[in-house]
Amino acid sequence: MRELELLAPARNLECGIAAIDHGADAVYIGPERFGARAAAGNSIEDIRQLCTYAHRFSVKIYATVNTILYDDELDATEHLLWQLYETGVDAVLVQDMGILRMKLPPLSFHASTQTDNRTAEKVRWLQEQGFQRVVLARELSVDEIAAVHAAVPDMPLEVFVHGALCVSYSGQCYASQHCFGRSANRGACAQFCRMAFDLLDADGQVIEHDRYLLSLKDLNQSGHLEELIRAGATSFKIEGRLKDVSYVKNVTAAYSERLNDIVSRYPDKYRRASLGRCTYTFEPDLKKTFNRGYTTYFLHGRQLDIFSPDTPKAMGEFVGKVKEIRGSSFTVAGTARFANGDGLCYIYINNERARKLEGFRVNRVEGNRLFPQQMPHSLRPGMALYRNNDMAFERLLSKPSAERKIPITMRLDVISNENSDEGFVLDVFDEHGSCGSFTFPIPHEQANTPQREHIARQLSKLGGTPFVCTEVKMPNGFNFFIPASKLAEMRRLMVEALLKKDKPREEKKVERIQNDSCLPSYRIPYLYNISNHLAREFYRERGLTVIEPAFEQQNVSHLSREKDTKSGREEVLLMQCRHCLRYSLGYCSRQHRQVPWHEPLSLRLGDGRRFRLEFDCRNCQMNVLKE
């Protein structure tokens, strides 16, 4: 039977506990350093507390140590890994191959998506280096995931199913470092891809003005989990270590319910990886959570509507159209209900003929008539309205909004011992099977009246604990009197023992398989992201002959460059994207449409900096280069 894992993000301890309470089978969280999200670090003590809470539900905790490392950080990183091991974390996500040459604790190590995992060959190579799981690139289709699984069937595959999308293949983006000195591979991305650009042709003609041409919509695979399961994925990851607790609650609950539905339809094939069933005080709704509009990205191949060129901000859910404007208020045509404090937005065309997002807050509501705090000047009848902050929904999520209980069954019987006429044994079973057997030296006393219902009722009083009893079984003919005080003691001792019982961590040692496949090949040496002497030694041992420092450690003028075959110019590769602007604008060369511009095309930031676009049609990829 395959276990299905819903993997939720945790910005902090509060978010981690909320993820568990709302249905996560695993949680990933970053320590104070080296966690690829500089703004989402947590103390060792907080991670320890999260592990303690998680493990009572057999939920796993994964720590992110997935930045590239500099030489003066190696000792601190090794010390951190041992600290994380001692907290009880179940695995660590890493990017830097230098870590594999450290003295490591017996933990599972997962290859972060930052290691650029887009082919079966790369996944097989990572397995040979000792990794126990690989996080696949977000860009892969369901067929490509299935092909990876078929080629490397014994490697667990983790896939992203929800949240923000990076336009570049993870680990292969250097635009933030180049433009702002903030490295994405060091956890300090400045979100170059969420900025506005002009798109220019070779003659300087402006094709698109002041648009967010690299800003993608958010991923939403909630309707396609079964396809991903059939393709071979076992862990389904929600992006969002910078998101707030409301986001974690809503999205985790929504995906947990969908996985539960799949398990209920295929009970002989799948089960959840952790224990417990959740009840909610709200109806999970992905439309009500931060989103830039949703896309399934490349799940079924290349599609047009994957980017959000009008705004990089959250649009939220469509709630109707402006019907009538009267003074300081307006009415909405639609069925949505509004609340004081709701945040609404709309798209309008400004004086430069550019589409822009305008947002405002509702001060007062009278049915479908809304009174903004300040009436937007650009609002017009007929405009589509979106709600990006639903106050009524947020109020629900601001309170305790879920309860997670582990269903257990009990079986009470007498101790079978011909030399003794006293003692009872209580066997306890959870969703994954037997979880405890407890004996109690209580004398056997035949009851004068039936006691089965009374005994079952007393043993089932588990309120205030993580458990809920669904059934108490007793053999036929069981008719003993057990005092209520003894039943209460049996229940208390059982609960204490179950809470102390921690599922043994599966300790693993990083062991390389000696029959290496070919080392993954990059045409530019800095794409290996080698930033310390341990990583250099690692790659040298595996046959890499041309070793250069990581992009972050080089002067741009000294970086390896690519020569453009048409112009002969040498340019620095900053991003590799499966998103293609030529395709998104309707002029894919494979469709043989004549383009209304002269290439090469360039992106131009507001400060005048330009970046040439290279369309690598052979690999169906768009590259962003520094001219």
PyMOL commands that set and color helices and strands:
alter all, ss='L'
color gray80, all
select helices_A, chain A and resi 13-21+44-55+71-87+97-101+113-115+120-128+142-151+175-180+184-186+192-194+225-231+245-265+286-288+391-398+452-459+484-500+525-528+533-541+551-553+556-558+581-584+589-591
alter helices_A, ss='H'
color red, helices_A
select strands_A, chain A and resi 2-10+26-29+60-65+91-94+108-111+133-135+157-163+197-200+206-211+218-220+235-238+270-272+277-280+294-295+317-326+329-333+343-349+355-366+369-372+384-389+402-414+422-430+433-443+467-473+562-563+570-577+602-604+610-616+621-626
alter strands_A, ss='S'
color yellow, strands_A
deselect
rebuild
show_as cartoon
